[in-house]
Amino acid sequence: PEDQSLIEHWQHLADLADFALAMKVTLDNLNKQSFNNFMLRIGLNKGAVLAGVIGARKPHYDIWGNTVNVASRMESTGVMGNIQVVEDCYDILKEYGFRFIRRGPIFVKGKGELLTFFMKGKDKSSCKAVLGTTALPHQVEDVS
């Protein structure tokens, strides 16, 4: 809807980012309890998708589209233990208090060079979206 604020409009993306961070915490706890070293590599993207059920004998739900392809590339070109996003997602999620480190441009098949960021966590107290106030500046630095 037109009267929906930008913060409300992108809440689902912030929820997905929260979920990705929670998966990392859960896996860390599992590793501590089981003496394992399982690691995740996560890619996030935003945009339109096409979805449907395919298959006559063994039907399953699937999604397609450029958005899905870029998210998949964010995962496959990412670094183990990190959540990688494109600049569009960074621009939105930083407004929700998520913290990032600038990875820099990477080559993405079919897309060329894309500027990417690693999501490192979330500031509980400085989230503009929740407090409706100005957040502390986000520190963004290059990863060497």
C-alpha positions as a Markdown table, in Angstrom:
| # | Residue | x | y | z |
|---|---|---|---|---|
| 1 | Pro | 0.0 | 0.0 | 0.0 |
| 2 | Glu | 1.0 | 3.6 | -0.7 |
| 3 | Asp | 0.6 | 4.6 | 3.0 |
| 4 | Gln | 3.0 | 1.9 | 4.2 |
| 5 | Ser | 6.2 | 3.3 | 5.6 |
| 6 | Leu | 9.5 | 2.1 | 4.1 |
| 7 | Ile | 10.3 | 0.5 | 7.4 |
| 8 | Glu | 7.1 | -1.5 | 7.3 |
| 9 | His | 7.6 | -2.3 | 3.6 |
| 10 | Trp | 11.0 | -4.0 | 4.2 |
| 11 | Gln | 10.2 | -5.7 | 7.6 |
| 12 | His | 10.1 | -9.1 | 5.9 |
| 13 | Leu | 13.7 | -8.6 | 4.7 |
| 14 | Ala | 14.8 | -7.6 | 8.2 |
| 15 | Asp | 13.0 | -10.7 | 9.6 |
| 16 | Leu | 14.9 | -12.9 | 7.1 |
| 17 | Ala | 18.2 | -11.3 | 8.1 |
| 18 | Asp | 17.3 | -12.0 | 11.8 |
| 19 | Phe | 16.6 | -15.6 | 10.9 |
| 20 | Ala | 20.0 | -15.9 | 9.1 |
| 21 | Leu | 21.8 | -14.6 | 12.2 |
| 22 | Ala | 19.7 | -16.9 | 14.4 |
| 23 | Met | 20.8 | -19.9 | 12.3 |
| 24 | Lys | 24.4 | -19.0 | 12.9 |
| 25 | Val | 23.9 | -18.8 | 16.7 |
| 26 | Thr | 22.0 | -22.1 | 16.7 |
| 27 | Leu | 24.7 | -23.8 | 14.7 |
| 28 | Asp | 27.4 | -22.4 | 17.1 |
| 29 | Asn | 25.5 | -23.8 | 20.0 |
| 30 | Leu | 25.1 | -27.2 | 18.3 |
| 31 | Asn | 28.8 | -27.3 | 17.6 |
| 32 | Lys | 29.7 | -26.6 | 21.2 |
| 33 | Gln | 27.4 | -29.3 | 22.5 |
| 34 | Ser | 28.4 | -31.9 | 19.9 |
| 35 | Phe | 32.1 | -31.1 | 19.5 |
| 36 | Asn | 31.6 | -30.5 | 15.8 |
| 37 | Asn | 32.6 | -27.6 | 13.5 |
| 38 | Phe | 29.7 | -27.3 | 11.1 |
| 39 | Met | 29.7 | -23.9 | 9.3 |
| 40 | Leu | 27.1 | -22.0 | 7.2 |
| 41 | Arg | 27.6 | -19.8 | 4.2 |
| 42 | Ile | 24.5 | -17.7 | 3.5 |
| 43 | Gly | 23.5 | -15.4 | 0.7 |
| 44 | Leu | 20.6 | -13.0 | 0.8 |
| 45 | Asn | 18.9 | -10.9 | -1.9 |
| 46 | Lys | 15.6 | -9.0 | -2.4 |
| 47 | Gly | 13.3 | -8.8 | -5.3 |
| 48 | Ala | 10.6 | -10.5 | -7.3 |
| 49 | Val | 10.4 | -14.3 | -7.7 |
| 50 | Leu | 8.2 | -16.8 | -9.6 |
| 51 | Ala | 7.0 | -19.7 | -7.5 |
| 52 | Gly | 5.1 | -22.9 | -8.1 |
| 53 | Val | 4.7 | -26.6 | -7.6 |
| 54 | Ile | 6.3 | -28.8 | -10.3 |
| 55 | Gly | 6.3 | -32.5 | -10.8 |
| 56 | Ala | 3.5 | -35.0 | -11.4 |
| 57 | Arg | 4.8 | -38.0 | -9.5 |
| 58 | Lys | 6.8 | -36.2 | -6.8 |
| 59 | Pro | 5.5 | -32.7 | -6.7 |
| 60 | His | 7.6 | -30.0 | -4.9 |
| 61 | Tyr | 7.5 | -26.3 | -4.4 |
| 62 | Asp | 10.2 | -24.3 | -6.2 |
| 63 | Ile | 11.1 | -20.6 | -6.8 |
| 64 | Trp | 12.8 | -19.1 | -9.9 |
| 65 | Gly | 14.1 | -15.8 | -11.2 |
| 66 | Asn | 16.9 | -13.3 | -11.2 |
| 67 | Thr | 16.4 | -12.6 | -7.4 |
| 68 | Val | 16.9 | -16.3 | -6.6 |
| 69 | Asn | 20.0 | -16.6 | -8.9 |
| 70 | Val | 21.7 | -13.6 | -7.3 |
| 71 | Ala | 20.9 | -14.9 | -3.8 |
| 72 | Ser | 22.4 | -18.3 | -4.8 |
| 73 | Arg | 25.5 | -16.5 | -6.1 |
| 74 | Met | 25.8 | -14.6 | -2.8 |
| 75 | Glu | 26.0 | -17.9 | -1.1 |
| 76 | Ser | 28.3 | -19.6 | -3.6 |
| 77 | Thr | 30.8 | -16.7 | -3.8 |
| 78 | Gly | 30.6 | -16.1 | -0.1 |
| 79 | Val | 33.0 | -17.0 | 2.7 |
| 80 | Met | 32.3 | -19.8 | 5.1 |
| 81 | Gly | 30.7 | -18.6 | 8.3 |
| 82 | Asn | 29.5 | -15.3 | 6.7 |
| 83 | Ile | 26.2 | -13.9 | 5.4 |
| 84 | Gln | 26.8 | -12.1 | 2.2 |
| 85 | Val | 24.4 | -9.5 | 0.7 |
| 86 | Val | 24.4 | -7.2 | -2.3 |
| 87 | Glu | 24.4 | -3.4 | -2.0 |
| 88 | Asp | 20.6 | -3.1 | -2.3 |
| 89 | Cys | 20.1 | -5.3 | 0.7 |
| 90 | Tyr | 22.8 | -3.5 | 2.7 |
| 91 | Asp | 21.2 | -0.1 | 2.0 |
| 92 | Ile | 17.9 | -1.4 | 3.5 |
| 93 | Leu | 19.1 | -3.6 | 6.3 |
| 94 | Lys | 21.5 | -1.0 | 7.8 |
| 95 | Glu | 18.4 | 1.1 | 8.6 |
| 96 | Tyr | 17.2 | -1.8 | 10.8 |
| 97 | Gly | 20.4 | -1.7 | 12.9 |
| 98 | Phe | 22.3 | -4.5 | 11.1 |
| 99 | Arg | 26.0 | -4.2 | 11.1 |
| 100 | Phe | 28.1 | -4.9 | 8.0 |
| 101 | Ile | 31.7 | -5.1 | 6.8 |
| 102 | Arg | 32.3 | -4.1 | 3.2 |
| 103 | Arg | 33.7 | -7.0 | 1.3 |
| 104 | Gly | 34.0 | -5.1 | -1.9 |
| 105 | Pro | 33.2 | -5.9 | -5.6 |
| 106 | Ile | 33.1 | -9.5 | -6.6 |
| 107 | Phe | 32.5 | -11.1 | -10.0 |
| 108 | Val | 29.1 | -12.7 | -10.2 |
| 109 | Lys | 28.4 | -15.0 | -13.2 |
| 110 | Gly | 25.8 | -13.4 | -15.5 |
| 111 | Lys | 25.9 | -10.1 | -13.5 |
| 112 | Gly | 29.5 | -8.8 | -13.7 |
| 113 | Glu | 31.0 | -7.0 | -10.7 |
| 114 | Leu | 28.6 | -6.5 | -7.7 |
| 115 | Leu | 29.5 | -4.6 | -4.5 |
| 116 | Thr | 29.0 | -7.0 | -1.6 |
| 117 | Phe | 28.9 | -6.8 | 2.2 |
| 118 | Phe | 29.1 | -9.3 | 5.0 |
| 119 | Met | 26.4 | -9.0 | 7.7 |
| 120 | Lys | 28.0 | -9.3 | 11.1 |
| 121 | Gly | 25.3 | -8.7 | 13.6 |
| 122 | Lys | 22.6 | -6.3 | 14.8 |
| 123 | Asp | 22.8 | -3.3 | 17.1 |
| 124 | Lys | 20.0 | -3.8 | 19.6 |
| 125 | Ser | 19.9 | -0.2 | 20.8 |
| 126 | Ser | 20.5 | 1.9 | 17.7 |
| 127 | Cys | 17.9 | 0.5 | 15.3 |
| 128 | Lys | 16.3 | 3.4 | 13.5 |
| 129 | Ala | 13.4 | 1.3 | 12.5 |
| 130 | Val | 12.4 | 0.3 | 16.0 |
| 131 | Leu | 13.2 | 3.6 | 17.9 |
| 132 | Gly | 12.3 | 6.0 | 15.1 |
| 133 | Thr | 15.4 | 8.0 | 15.9 |
| 134 | Thr | 18.8 | 8.5 | 14.3 |
| 135 | Ala | 21.0 | 5.5 | 14.7 |
| 136 | Leu | 24.7 | 5.6 | 15.4 |
| 137 | Pro | 26.8 | 5.7 | 12.2 |
| 138 | His | 27.5 | 2.2 | 10.8 |
| 139 | Gln | 31.1 | 1.5 | 10.5 |
| 140 | Val | 31.9 | -0.1 | 7.1 |
| 141 | Glu | 35.4 | -1.2 | 6.4 |
| 142 | Asp | 37.2 | -3.3 | 3.8 |
| 143 | Val | 38.0 | -6.9 | 4.5 |
| 144 | Ser | 41.5 | -7.6 | 3.4 |
